[in-house]
Amino acid sequence: MPGPGSDSYDPEFGTAGTVYELHAVLKQVYADVSSALDDQPPLPIFELLRRDDLKESEITVQFSEWELRIIRFALERAMDTI
């Protein structure tokens, strides 16, 4: 019989402690990306997909390799959910 949820093991994340750590990291990277976007509120995805004017607006941002790998992980997970 499996133990409590906090002690359960997941092959991708390990224990629940890793999930909490990942959540905190994603929250920080989200804040960094939001800051690069001047903290403008997110747009509904159906609106964003059709905003061609935003494709021409370039923003220069530097991310560390670590941040880019976190962003790629998050994008992979997002693609898995749609």
VENSULUR-V139295 format. One line per field, one symbol per residue. psi: psi as a letter, one per 20 degrees, with the letter a starting at -180 (. if undefined). Layout:
psi: ???
//
This chain:
psi: pqaqhhiqpphgidrhhhghggghghgghghgggghkkkqqqqphhghhjnhhhhioqppqpqrhgghhgggghgghghhi.
//
